[in-house]
C-alpha cells in the first residue's frame, strides 16, 4: 500500500512540474528533473522494501577523513 502511495505522489509531482517544463520546451531542465525524480523514486522504493541504503554523509566522511587528518597535523604547533 505504501508503494502505491509513493508512486501516486511522484506521479502528481511529475504531472504538476513536468507539464510546465514540457509546455515551455525546457528540455535540459526536464532532463534534470526526470533524472532527479528517478533517483528519488528508486531511493524511496529501496527504503520501503528495506534494502540497505548507504548514507551519503558516511561516504563523504570516509572521503574527507584523510584531508581532515592532514589539516590537523598542519594546524597543530
mmCIF file of the N, C-alpha and C atoms, coordinates in Angstrom:
data_MODEL
# 
_entry.id   MODEL 
# 
loop_
_atom_site.group_PDB 
_atom_site.id 
_atom_site.type_symbol 
_atom_site.label_atom_id 
_atom_site.label_alt_id 
_atom_site.label_comp_id 
_atom_site.label_asym_id 
_atom_site.label_entity_id 
_atom_site.label_seq_id 
_atom_site.pdbx_PDB_ins_code 
_atom_site.Cartn_x 
_atom_site.Cartn_y 
_atom_site.Cartn_z 
_atom_site.occupancy 
_atom_site.B_iso_or_equiv 
_atom_site.pdbx_formal_charge 
_atom_site.auth_seq_id 
_atom_site.auth_comp_id 
_atom_site.auth_asym_id 
_atom_site.auth_atom_id 
_atom_site.pdbx_PDB_model_num 
ATOM 1   N N  . UNK A 1 1  ? 0.822  -1.195 0.000   1.00 0.00 ? 1  UNK A N  1 
ATOM 2   C CA . UNK A 1 1  ? 0.000  0.000  0.000   1.00 0.00 ? 1  UNK A CA 1 
ATOM 3   C C  . UNK A 1 1  ? 0.869  1.264  0.000   1.00 0.00 ? 1  UNK A C  1 
ATOM 4   N N  . UNK A 1 2  ? 1.997  1.216  0.718   1.00 0.00 ? 2  UNK A N  1 
ATOM 5   C CA . UNK A 1 2  ? 2.880  2.383  0.766   1.00 0.00 ? 2  UNK A CA 1 
ATOM 6   C C  . UNK A 1 2  ? 3.505  2.639  -0.601  1.00 0.00 ? 2  UNK A C  1 
ATOM 7   N N  . UNK A 1 3  ? 3.804  1.565  -1.322  1.00 0.00 ? 3  UNK A N  1 
ATOM 8   C CA . UNK A 1 3  ? 4.414  1.723  -2.648  1.00 0.00 ? 3  UNK A CA 1 
ATOM 9   C C  . UNK A 1 3  ? 3.451  2.414  -3.595  1.00 0.00 ? 3  UNK A C  1 
ATOM 10  N N  . UNK A 1 4  ? 2.187  2.089  -3.495  1.00 0.00 ? 4  UNK A N  1 
ATOM 11  C CA . UNK A 1 4  ? 1.184  2.750  -4.333  1.00 0.00 ? 4  UNK A CA 1 
ATOM 12  C C  . UNK A 1 4  ? 1.093  4.229  -3.980  1.00 0.00 ? 4  UNK A C  1 
ATOM 13  N N  . UNK A 1 5  ? 1.132  4.546  -2.684  1.00 0.00 ? 5  UNK A N  1 
ATOM 14  C CA . UNK A 1 5  ? 1.088  5.937  -2.250  1.00 0.00 ? 5  UNK A CA 1 
ATOM 15  C C  . UNK A 1 5  ? 2.286  6.739  -2.742  1.00 0.00 ? 5  UNK A C  1 
ATOM 16  N N  . UNK A 1 6  ? 3.467  6.143  -2.665  1.00 0.00 ? 6  UNK A N  1 
ATOM 17  C CA . UNK A 1 6  ? 4.673  6.826  -3.147  1.00 0.00 ? 6  UNK A CA 1 
ATOM 18  C C  . UNK A 1 6  ? 4.604  7.020  -4.655  1.00 0.00 ? 6  UNK A C  1 
ATOM 19  N N  . UNK A 1 7  ? 4.124  6.007  -5.368  1.00 0.00 ? 7  UNK A N  1 
ATOM 20  C CA . UNK A 1 7  ? 4.003  6.112  -6.820  1.00 0.00 ? 7  UNK A CA 1 
ATOM 21  C C  . UNK A 1 7  ? 3.031  7.222  -7.202  1.00 0.00 ? 7  UNK A C  1 
ATOM 22  N N  . UNK A 1 8  ? 1.902  7.288  -6.526  1.00 0.00 ? 8  UNK A N  1 
ATOM 23  C CA . UNK A 1 8  ? 0.918  8.345  -6.798  1.00 0.00 ? 8  UNK A CA 1 
ATOM 24  C C  . UNK A 1 8  ? 1.517  9.715  -6.485  1.00 0.00 ? 8  UNK A C  1 
ATOM 25  N N  . UNK A 1 9  ? 2.239  9.817  -5.373  1.00 0.00 ? 9  UNK A N  1 
ATOM 26  C CA . UNK A 1 9  ? 2.857  11.091 -5.004  1.00 0.00 ? 9  UNK A CA 1 
ATOM 27  C C  . UNK A 1 9  ? 3.857  11.549 -6.059  1.00 0.00 ? 9  UNK A C  1 
ATOM 28  N N  . UNK A 1 10 ? 4.726  10.642 -6.508  1.00 0.00 ? 10 UNK A N  1 
ATOM 29  C CA . UNK A 1 10 ? 5.697  11.010 -7.533  1.00 0.00 ? 10 UNK A CA 1 
ATOM 30  C C  . UNK A 1 10 ? 5.003  11.347 -8.858  1.00 0.00 ? 10 UNK A C  1 
ATOM 31  N N  . UNK A 1 11 ? 3.937  10.626 -9.179  1.00 0.00 ? 11 UNK A N  1 
ATOM 32  C CA . UNK A 1 11 ? 3.197  10.936 -10.399 1.00 0.00 ? 11 UNK A CA 1 
ATOM 33  C C  . UNK A 1 11 ? 2.594  12.341 -10.324 1.00 0.00 ? 11 UNK A C  1 
ATOM 34  N N  . UNK A 1 12 ? 2.026  12.691 -9.173  1.00 0.00 ? 12 UNK A N  1 
ATOM 35  C CA . UNK A 1 12 ? 1.437  14.028 -9.026  1.00 0.00 ? 12 UNK A CA 1 
ATOM 36  C C  . UNK A 1 12 ? 2.494  15.124 -9.112  1.00 0.00 ? 12 UNK A C  1 
ATOM 37  N N  . UNK A 1 13 ? 3.646  14.883 -8.516  1.00 0.00 ? 13 UNK A N  1 
ATOM 38  C CA . UNK A 1 13 ? 4.734  15.863 -8.605  1.00 0.00 ? 13 UNK A CA 1 
ATOM 39  C C  . UNK A 1 13 ? 5.184  16.016 -10.051 1.00 0.00 ? 13 UNK A C  1 
ATOM 40  N N  . UNK A 1 14 ? 5.348  14.870 -10.733 1.00 0.00 ? 14 UNK A N  1 
ATOM 41  C CA . UNK A 1 14 ? 5.769  14.945 -12.133 1.00 0.00 ? 14 UNK A CA 1 
ATOM 42  C C  . UNK A 1 14 ? 4.707  15.625 -12.986 1.00 0.00 ? 14 UNK A C  1 
ATOM 43  N N  . UNK A 1 15 ? 3.454  15.330 -12.750 1.00 0.00 ? 15 UNK A N  1 
ATOM 44  C CA . UNK A 1 15 ? 2.381  15.941 -13.527 1.00 0.00 ? 15 UNK A CA 1 
ATOM 45  C C  . UNK A 1 15 ? 2.357  17.455 -13.312 1.00 0.00 ? 15 UNK A C  1 
ATOM 46  N N  . UNK A 1 16 ? 2.539  17.901 -12.075 1.00 0.00 ? 16 UNK A N  1 
ATOM 47  C CA . UNK A 1 16 ? 2.487  19.316 -11.769 1.00 0.00 ? 16 UNK A CA 1 
ATOM 48  C C  . UNK A 1 16 ? 3.692  20.061 -12.345 1.00 0.00 ? 16 UNK A C  1 
ATOM 49  N N  . UNK A 1 17 ? 4.881  19.539 -12.124 1.00 0.00 ? 17 UNK A N  1 
ATOM 50  C CA . UNK A 1 17 ? 6.093  20.235 -12.560 1.00 0.00 ? 17 UNK A CA 1 
ATOM 51  C C  . UNK A 1 17 ? 6.474  19.904 -14.002 1.00 0.00 ? 17 UNK A C  1 
ATOM 52  N N  . UNK A 1 18 ? 6.302  18.652 -14.382 1.00 0.00 ? 18 UNK A N  1 
ATOM 53  C CA . UNK A 1 18 ? 6.731  18.215 -15.712 1.00 0.00 ? 18 UNK A CA 1 
ATOM 54  C C  . UNK A 1 18 ? 5.949  18.845 -16.842 1.00 0.00 ? 18 UNK A C  1 
ATOM 55  N N  . UNK A 1 19 ? 4.653  19.037 -16.638 1.00 0.00 ? 19 UNK A N  1 
ATOM 56  C CA . UNK A 1 19 ? 3.858  19.642 -17.706 1.00 0.00 ? 19 UNK A CA 1 
ATOM 57  C C  . UNK A 1 19 ? 4.285  21.083 -17.980 1.00 0.00 ? 19 UNK A C  1 
ATOM 58  N N  . UNK A 1 20 ? 4.687  21.806 -16.932 1.00 0.00 ? 20 UNK A N  1 
ATOM 59  C CA . UNK A 1 20 ? 5.179  23.173 -17.129 1.00 0.00 ? 20 UNK A CA 1 
ATOM 60  C C  . UNK A 1 20 ? 6.443  23.161 -17.985 1.00 0.00 ? 20 UNK A C  1 
ATOM 61  N N  . UNK A 1 21 ? 7.340  22.241 -17.663 1.00 0.00 ? 21 UNK A N  1 
ATOM 62  C CA . UNK A 1 21 ? 8.598  22.167 -18.414 1.00 0.00 ? 21 UNK A CA 1 
ATOM 63  C C  . UNK A 1 21 ? 8.351  21.740 -19.856 1.00 0.00 ? 21 UNK A C  1 
ATOM 64  N N  . UNK A 1 22 ? 7.408  20.856 -20.070 1.00 0.00 ? 22 UNK A N  1 
ATOM 65  C CA . UNK A 1 22 ? 7.086  20.431 -21.434 1.00 0.00 ? 22 UNK A CA 1 
ATOM 66  C C  . UNK A 1 22 ? 6.462  21.564 -22.243 1.00 0.00 ? 22 UNK A C  1 
ATOM 67  N N  . UNK A 1 23 ? 5.529  22.299 -21.632 1.00 0.00 ? 23 UNK A N  1 
ATOM 68  C CA . UNK A 1 23 ? 4.865  23.394 -22.339 1.00 0.00 ? 23 UNK A CA 1 
ATOM 69  C C  . UNK A 1 23 ? 5.842  24.496 -22.728 1.00 0.00 ? 23 UNK A C  1 
ATOM 70  N N  . UNK A 1 24 ? 6.793  24.764 -21.837 1.00 0.00 ? 24 UNK A N  1 
ATOM 71  C CA . UNK A 1 24 ? 7.771  25.821 -22.108 1.00 0.00 ? 24 UNK A CA 1 
ATOM 72  C C  . UNK A 1 24 ? 8.978  25.319 -22.888 1.00 0.00 ? 24 UNK A C  1 
ATOM 73  N N  . UNK A 1 25 ? 8.968  24.036 -23.232 1.00 0.00 ? 25 UNK A N  1 
ATOM 74  C CA . UNK A 1 25 ? 10.030 23.388 -24.011 1.00 0.00 ? 25 UNK A CA 1 
ATOM 75  C C  . UNK A 1 25 ? 11.400 23.592 -23.371 1.00 0.00 ? 25 UNK A C  1 
ATOM 76  N N  . UNK A 1 26 ? 11.456 23.372 -22.078 1.00 0.00 ? 26 UNK A N  1 
ATOM 77  C CA . UNK A 1 26 ? 12.701 23.490 -21.324 1.00 0.00 ? 26 UNK A CA 1 
ATOM 78  C C  . UNK A 1 26 ? 13.299 22.085 -21.220 1.00 0.00 ? 26 UNK A C  1 
ATOM 79  N N  . UNK A 1 27 ? 13.950 21.651 -22.288 1.00 0.00 ? 27 UNK A N  1 
ATOM 80  C CA . UNK A 1 27 ? 14.378 20.258 -22.418 1.00 0.00 ? 27 UNK A CA 1 
ATOM 81  C C  . UNK A 1 27 ? 15.492 19.893 -21.442 1.00 0.00 ? 27 UNK A C  1 
ATOM 82  N N  . UNK A 1 28 ? 16.455 20.776 -21.240 1.00 0.00 ? 28 UNK A N  1 
ATOM 83  C CA . UNK A 1 28 ? 17.548 20.475 -20.304 1.00 0.00 ? 28 UNK A CA 1 
ATOM 84  C C  . UNK A 1 28 ? 17.024 20.371 -18.876 1.00 0.00 ? 28 UNK A C  1 
ATOM 85  N N  . UNK A 1 29 ? 16.163 21.299 -18.499 1.00 0.00 ? 29 UNK A N  1 
ATOM 86  C CA . UNK A 1 29 ? 15.583 21.270 -17.166 1.00 0.00 ? 29 UNK A CA 1 
ATOM 87  C C  . UNK A 1 29 ? 14.714 20.038 -16.972 1.00 0.00 ? 29 UNK A C  1 
ATOM 88  N N  . UNK A 1 30 ? 13.986 19.655 -18.021 1.00 0.00 ? 30 UNK A N  1 
ATOM 89  C CA . UNK A 1 30 ? 13.157 18.454 -17.956 1.00 0.00 ? 30 UNK A CA 1 
ATOM 90  C C  . UNK A 1 30 ? 14.014 17.209 -17.778 1.00 0.00 ? 30 UNK A C  1 
ATOM 91  N N  . UNK A 1 31 ? 15.154 17.157 -18.456 1.00 0.00 ? 31 UNK A N  1 
ATOM 92  C CA . UNK A 1 31 ? 16.050 16.012 -18.323 1.00 0.00 ? 31 UNK A CA 1 
ATOM 93  C C  . UNK A 1 31 ? 16.579 15.902 -16.894 1.00 0.00 ? 31 UNK A C  1 
ATOM 94  N N  . UNK A 1 32 ? 16.998 17.020 -16.316 1.00 0.00 ? 32 UNK A N  1 
ATOM 95  C CA . UNK A 1 32 ? 17.492 17.017 -14.941 1.00 0.00 ? 32 UNK A CA 1 
ATOM 96  C C  . UNK A 1 32 ? 16.363 16.659 -13.977 1.00 0.00 ? 32 UNK A C  1 
ATOM 97  N N  . UNK A 1 33 ? 15.178 17.180 -14.227 1.00 0.00 ? 33 UNK A N  1 
ATOM 98  C CA . UNK A 1 33 ? 14.029 16.897 -13.371 1.00 0.00 ? 33 UNK A CA 1 
ATOM 99  C C  . UNK A 1 33 ? 13.676 15.414 -13.401 1.00 0.00 ? 33 UNK A C  1 
ATOM 100 N N  . UNK A 1 34 ? 13.630 14.827 -14.583 1.00 0.00 ? 34 UNK A N  1 
ATOM 101 C CA . UNK A 1 34 ? 13.305 13.403 -14.699 1.00 0.00 ? 34 UNK A CA 1 
ATOM 102 C C  . UNK A 1 34 ? 14.387 12.563 -14.026 1.00 0.00 ? 34 UNK A C  1 
ATOM 103 N N  . UNK A 1 35 ? 15.642 12.927 -14.224 1.00 0.00 ? 35 UNK A N  1 
ATOM 104 C CA . UNK A 1 35 ? 16.729 12.195 -13.581 1.00 0.00 ? 35 UNK A CA 1 
ATOM 105 C C  . UNK A 1 35 ? 16.640 12.238 -12.069 1.00 0.00 ? 35 UNK A C  1 
ATOM 106 N N  . UNK A 1 36 ? 16.381 13.412 -11.521 1.00 0.00 ? 36 UNK A N  1 
ATOM 107 C CA . UNK A 1 36 ? 16.280 13.526 -10.067 1.00 0.00 ? 36 UNK A CA 1 
ATOM 108 C C  . UNK A 1 36 ? 15.038 12.811 -9.536  1.00 0.00 ? 36 UNK A C  1 
ATOM 109 N N  . UNK A 1 37 ? 13.956 12.824 -10.314 1.00 0.00 ? 37 UNK A N  1 
ATOM 110 C CA . UNK A 1 37 ? 12.758 12.084 -9.914  1.00 0.00 ? 37 UNK A CA 1 
ATOM 111 C C  . UNK A 1 37 ? 13.022 10.579 -9.903  1.00 0.00 ? 37 UNK A C  1 
ATOM 112 N N  . UNK A 1 38 ? 13.756 10.083 -10.893 1.00 0.00 ? 38 UNK A N  1 
ATOM 113 C CA . UNK A 1 38 ? 14.066 8.654  -10.929 1.00 0.00 ? 38 UNK A CA 1 
ATOM 114 C C  . UNK A 1 38 ? 14.961 8.252  -9.762  1.00 0.00 ? 38 UNK A C  1 
ATOM 115 N N  . UNK A 1 39 ? 15.928 9.089  -9.436  1.00 0.00 ? 39 UNK A N  1 
ATOM 116 C CA . UNK A 1 39 ? 16.781 8.809  -8.279  1.00 0.00 ? 39 UNK A CA 1 
ATOM 117 C C  . UNK A 1 39 ? 15.946 8.815  -7.000  1.00 0.00 ? 39 UNK A C  1 
ATOM 118 N N  . UNK A 1 40 ? 15.093 9.799  -6.861  1.00 0.00 ? 40 UNK A N  1 
ATOM 119 C CA . UNK A 1 40 ? 14.235 9.875  -5.681  1.00 0.00 ? 40 UNK A CA 1 
ATOM 120 C C  . UNK A 1 40 ? 13.286 8.696  -5.571  1.00 0.00 ? 40 UNK A C  1 
ATOM 121 N N  . UNK A 1 41 ? 12.709 8.293  -6.708  1.00 0.00 ? 41 UNK A N  1 
ATOM 122 C CA . UNK A 1 41 ? 11.801 7.138  -6.691  1.00 0.00 ? 41 UNK A CA 1 
ATOM 123 C C  . UNK A 1 41 ? 12.542 5.867  -6.320  1.00 0.00 ? 41 UNK A C  1 
ATOM 124 N N  . UNK A 1 42 ? 13.723 5.668  -6.906  1.00 0.00 ? 42 UNK A N  1 
ATOM 125 C CA . UNK A 1 42 ? 14.453 4.433  -6.615  1.00 0.00 ? 42 UNK A CA 1 
ATOM 126 C C  . UNK A 1 42 ? 14.875 4.388  -5.145  1.00 0.00 ? 42 UNK A C  1 
ATOM 127 N N  . UNK A 1 43 ? 15.301 5.508  -4.577  1.00 0.00 ? 43 UNK A N  1 
ATOM 128 C CA . UNK A 1 43 ? 15.651 5.532  -3.157  1.00 0.00 ? 43 UNK A CA 1 
ATOM 129 C C  . UNK A 1 43 ? 14.426 5.334  -2.266  1.00 0.00 ? 43 UNK A C  1 
ATOM 130 N N  . UNK A 1 44 ? 13.299 5.885  -2.665  1.00 0.00 ? 44 UNK A N  1 
ATOM 131 C CA . UNK A 1 44 ? 12.069 5.710  -1.886  1.00 0.00 ? 44 UNK A CA 1 
ATOM 132 C C  . UNK A 1 44 ? 11.617 4.255  -1.900  1.00 0.00 ? 44 UNK A C  1 
ATOM 133 N N  . UNK A 1 45 ? 11.647 3.634  -3.066  1.00 0.00 ? 45 UNK A N  1 
ATOM 134 C CA . UNK A 1 45 ? 11.264 2.219  -3.157  1.00 0.00 ? 45 UNK A CA 1 
ATOM 135 C C  . UNK A 1 45 ? 12.243 1.340  -2.392  1.00 0.00 ? 45 UNK A C  1 
ATOM 136 N N  . UNK A 1 46 ? 13.535 1.641  -2.476  1.00 0.00 ? 46 UNK A N  1 
ATOM 137 C CA . UNK A 1 46 ? 14.523 0.853  -1.742  1.00 0.00 ? 46 UNK A CA 1 
ATOM 138 C C  . UNK A 1 46 ? 14.290 0.971  -0.236  1.00 0.00 ? 46 UNK A C  1 
ATOM 139 N N  . UNK A 1 47 ? 13.956 2.157  0.229   1.00 0.00 ? 47 UNK A N  1 
ATOM 140 C CA . UNK A 1 47 ? 13.675 2.351  1.651   1.00 0.00 ? 47 UNK A CA 1 
ATOM 141 C C  . UNK A 1 47 ? 12.430 1.576  2.070   1.00 0.00 ? 47 UNK A C  1 
ATOM 142 N N  . UNK A 1 48 ? 11.380 1.648  1.250   1.00 0.00 ? 48 UNK A N  1 
ATOM 143 C CA . UNK A 1 48 ? 10.140 0.951  1.587   1.00 0.00 ? 48 UNK A CA 1 
ATOM 144 C C  . UNK A 1 48 ? 10.295 -0.561 1.563   1.00 0.00 ? 48 UNK A C  1 
ATOM 145 N N  . UNK A 1 49 ? 11.165 -1.073 0.714   1.00 0.00 ? 49 UNK A N  1 
ATOM 146 C CA . UNK A 1 49 ? 11.371 -2.515 0.606   1.00 0.00 ? 49 UNK A CA 1 
ATOM 147 C C  . UNK A 1 49 ? 12.511 -3.005 1.500   1.00 0.00 ? 49 UNK A C  1 
ATOM 148 N N  . UNK A 1 50 ? 13.001 -2.152 2.384   1.00 0.00 ? 50 UNK A N  1 
ATOM 149 C CA . UNK A 1 50 ? 14.049 -2.479 3.353   1.00 0.00 ? 50 UNK A CA 1 
ATOM 150 C C  . UNK A 1 50 ? 15.355 -2.925 2.714   1.00 0.00 ? 50 UNK A C  1 
ATOM 151 N N  . UNK A 1 51 ? 15.706 -2.330 1.589   1.00 0.00 ? 51 UNK A N  1 
ATOM 152 C CA . UNK A 1 51 ? 17.019 -2.579 1.005   1.00 0.00 ? 51 UNK A CA 1 
ATOM 153 C C  . UNK A 1 51 ? 18.038 -1.714 1.738   1.00 0.00 ? 51 UNK A C  1 
ATOM 154 N N  . UNK A 1 52 ? 19.279 -2.192 1.854   1.00 0.00 ? 52 UNK A N  1 
ATOM 155 C CA . UNK A 1 52 ? 20.283 -1.358 2.532   1.00 0.00 ? 52 UNK A CA 1 
ATOM 156 C C  . UNK A 1 52 ? 20.645 -0.141 1.677   1.00 0.00 ? 52 UNK A C  1 
ATOM 157 N N  . UNK A 1 53 ? 20.571 1.024  2.284   1.00 0.00 ? 53 UNK A N  1 
ATOM 158 C CA . UNK A 1 53 ? 20.890 2.274  1.595   1.00 0.00 ? 53 UNK A CA 1 
ATOM 159 C C  . UNK A 1 53 ? 22.033 2.928  2.356   1.00 0.00 ? 53 UNK A C  1 
ATOM 160 N N  . UNK A 1 54 ? 23.102 3.215  1.648   1.00 0.00 ? 54 UNK A N  1 
ATOM 161 C CA . UNK A 1 54 ? 24.227 3.869  2.316   1.00 0.00 ? 54 UNK A CA 1 
ATOM 162 C C  . UNK A 1 54 ? 23.908 5.337  2.556   1.00 0.00 ? 54 UNK A C  1 
ATOM 163 N N  . UNK A 1 55 ? 24.404 5.841  3.670   1.00 0.00 ? 55 UNK A N  1 
ATOM 164 C CA . UNK A 1 55 ? 24.193 7.244  3.995   1.00 0.00 ? 55 UNK A CA 1 
ATOM 165 C C  . UNK A 1 55 ? 25.221 8.077  3.260   1.00 0.00 ? 55 UNK A C  1 
ATOM 166 N N  . UNK A 1 56 ? 24.810 9.117  2.564   1.00 0.00 ? 56 UNK A N  1 
ATOM 167 C CA . UNK A 1 56 ? 25.770 9.968  1.858   1.00 0.00 ? 56 UNK A CA 1 
ATOM 168 C C  . UNK A 1 56 ? 26.760 10.645 2.815   1.00 0.00 ? 56 UNK A C  1 
ATOM 169 N N  . UNK A 1 57 ? 26.335 10.980 4.013   1.00 0.00 ? 57 UNK A N  1 
ATOM 170 C CA . UNK A 1 57 ? 27.230 11.641 4.963   1.00 0.00 ? 57 UNK A CA 1 
ATOM 171 C C  . UNK A 1 57 ? 28.379 10.716 5.350   1.00 0.00 ? 57 UNK A C  1 
ATOM 172 N N  . UNK A 1 58 ? 28.108 9.434  5.482   1.00 0.00 ? 58 UNK A N  1 
ATOM 173 C CA . UNK A 1 58 ? 29.158 8.482  5.827   1.00 0.00 ? 58 UNK A CA 1 
ATOM 174 C C  . UNK A 1 58 ? 30.179 8.376  4.696   1.00 0.00 ? 58 UNK A C  1 
ATOM 175 N N  . UNK A 1 59 ? 29.729 8.398  3.460   1.00 0.00 ? 59 UNK A N  1 
ATOM 176 C CA . UNK A 1 59 ? 30.634 8.340  2.317   1.00 0.00 ? 59 UNK A CA 1 
ATOM 177 C C  . UNK A 1 59 ? 31.512 9.579  2.254   1.00 0.00 ? 59 UNK A C  1 
ATOM 178 N N  . UNK A 1 60 ? 30.923 10.742 2.463   1.00 0.00 ? 60 UNK A N  1 
ATOM 179 C CA . UNK A 1 60 ? 31.690 11.990 2.448   1.00 0.00 ? 60 UNK A CA 1 
ATOM 180 C C  . UNK A 1 60 ? 32.693 11.998 3.599   1.00 0.00 ? 60 UNK A C  1 
ATOM 181 N N  . UNK A 1 61 ? 32.269 11.512 4.747   1.00 0.00 ? 61 UNK A N  1 
ATOM 182 C CA . UNK A 1 61 ? 33.167 11.448 5.901   1.00 0.00 ? 61 UNK A CA 1 
ATOM 183 C C  . UNK A 1 61 ? 34.365 10.544 5.610   1.00 0.00 ? 61 UNK A C  1 
ATOM 184 N N  . UNK A 1 62 ? 34.121 9.413  4.985   1.00 0.00 ? 62 UNK A N  1 
ATOM 185 C CA . UNK A 1 62 ? 35.203 8.492  4.641   1.00 0.00 ? 62 UNK A CA 1 
ATOM 186 C C  . UNK A 1 62 ? 36.165 9.120  3.643   1.00 0.00 ? 62 UNK A C  1 
ATOM 187 N N  . UNK A 1 63 ? 35.633 9.877  2.688   1.00 0.00 ? 63 UNK A N  1 
ATOM 188 C CA . UNK A 1 63 ? 36.487 10.508 1.683   1.00 0.00 ? 63 UNK A CA 1 
ATOM 189 C C  . UNK A 1 63 ? 37.300 11.669 2.245   1.00 0.00 ? 63 UNK A C  1 
ATOM 190 N N  . UNK A 1 64 ? 36.717 12.404 3.173   1.00 0.00 ? 64 UNK A N  1 
ATOM 191 C CA . UNK A 1 64 ? 37.375 13.604 3.690   1.00 0.00 ? 64 UNK A CA 1 
ATOM 192 C C  . UNK A 1 64 ? 38.204 13.359 4.943   1.00 0.00 ? 64 UNK A C  1 
ATOM 193 N N  . UNK A 1 65 ? 38.128 12.179 5.525   1.00 0.00 ? 65 UNK A N  1 
ATOM 194 C CA . UNK A 1 65 ? 38.869 11.887 6.748   1.00 0.00 ? 65 UNK A CA 1 
ATOM 195 C C  . UNK A 1 65 ? 40.382 12.058 6.583   1.00 0.00 ? 65 UNK A C  1 
ATOM 196 N N  . UNK A 1 66 ? 41.005 11.593 5.493   1.00 0.00 ? 66 UNK A N  1 
ATOM 197 C CA . UNK A 1 66 ? 42.447 11.828 5.339   1.00 0.00 ? 66 UNK A CA 1 
ATOM 198 C C  . UNK A 1 66 ? 42.809 13.308 5.228   1.00 0.00 ? 66 UNK A C  1 
ATOM 199 N N  . UNK A 1 67 ? 41.970 14.075 4.579   1.00 0.00 ? 67 UNK A N  1 
ATOM 200 C CA . UNK A 1 67 ? 42.231 15.514 4.444   1.00 0.00 ? 67 UNK A CA 1 
ATOM 201 C C  . UNK A 1 67 ? 42.126 16.192 5.801   1.00 0.00 ? 67 UNK A C  1 
ATOM 202 N N  . UNK A 1 68 ? 41.143 15.796 6.596   1.00 0.00 ? 68 UNK A N  1 
ATOM 203 C CA . UNK A 1 68 ? 40.990 16.382 7.920   1.00 0.00 ? 68 UNK A CA 1 
ATOM 204 C C  . UNK A 1 68 ? 42.184 16.056 8.802   1.00 0.00 ? 68 UNK A C  1 
ATOM 205 N N  . UNK A 1 69 ? 42.694 14.848 8.697   1.00 0.00 ? 69 UNK A N  1 
ATOM 206 C CA . UNK A 1 69 ? 43.894 14.481 9.452   1.00 0.00 ? 69 UNK A CA 1 
ATOM 207 C C  . UNK A 1 69 ? 45.097 15.310 9.040   1.00 0.00 ? 69 UNK A C  1 
ATOM 208 N N  . UNK A 1 70 ? 45.245 15.546 7.761   1.00 0.00 ? 70 UNK A N  1 
ATOM 209 C CA . UNK A 1 70 ? 46.359 16.355 7.247   1.00 0.00 ? 70 UNK A CA 1 
ATOM 210 C C  . UNK A 1 70 ? 46.238 17.787 7.744   1.00 0.00 ? 70 UNK A C  1 
ATOM 211 N N  . UNK A 1 71 ? 45.028 18.342 7.727   1.00 0.00 ? 71 UNK A N  1 
ATOM 212 C CA . UNK A 1 71 ? 44.816 19.714 8.185   1.00 0.00 ? 71 UNK A CA 1 
ATOM 213 C C  . UNK A 1 71 ? 45.127 19.822 9.682   1.00 0.00 ? 71 UNK A C  1 
ATOM 214 N N  . UNK A 1 72 ? 44.735 18.820 10.458  1.00 0.00 ? 72 UNK A N  1 
ATOM 215 C CA . UNK A 1 72 ? 45.019 18.840 11.893  1.00 0.00 ? 72 UNK A CA 1 
ATOM 216 C C  . UNK A 1 72 ? 46.515 18.807 12.174  1.00 0.00 ? 72 UNK A C  1 
ATOM 217 N N  . UNK A 1 73 ? 47.261 18.022 11.397  1.00 0.00 ? 73 UNK A N  1 
ATOM 218 C CA . UNK A 1 73 ? 48.700 17.971 11.621  1.00 0.00 ? 73 UNK A CA 1 
ATOM 219 C C  . UNK A 1 73 ? 49.368 19.272 11.203  1.00 0.00 ? 73 UNK A C  1 
ATOM 220 N N  . UNK A 1 74 ? 48.845 19.925 10.191  1.00 0.00 ? 74 UNK A N  1 
ATOM 221 C CA . UNK A 1 74 ? 49.424 21.196 9.729   1.00 0.00 ? 74 UNK A CA 1 
ATOM 222 C C  . UNK A 1 74 ? 49.079 22.324 10.712  1.00 0.00 ? 74 UNK A C  1 
ATOM 223 N N  . UNK A 1 75 ? 47.914 22.246 11.352  1.00 0.00 ? 75 UNK A N  1 
ATOM 224 C CA . UNK A 1 75 ? 47.482 23.334 12.233  1.00 0.00 ? 75 UNK A CA 1 
ATOM 225 C C  . UNK A 1 75 ? 48.068 23.221 13.639  1.00 0.00 ? 75 UNK A C  1 
ATOM 226 N N  . UNK A 1 76 ? 48.455 22.017 14.034  1.00 0.00 ? 76 UNK A N  1 
ATOM 227 C CA . UNK A 1 76 ? 48.981 21.863 15.393  1.00 0.00 ? 76 UNK A CA 1 
ATOM 228 C C  . UNK A 1 76 ? 50.438 22.335 15.467  1.00 0.00 ? 76 UNK A C  1 
ATOM 229 N N  . UNK A 1 77 ? 50.811 22.989 16.584  1.00 0.00 ? 77 UNK A N  1 
ATOM 230 C CA . UNK A 1 77 ? 52.177 23.531 16.696  1.00 0.00 ? 77 UNK A CA 1 
ATOM 231 C C  . UNK A 1 77 ? 53.227 22.485 16.939  1.00 0.00 ? 77 UNK A C  1 
# 
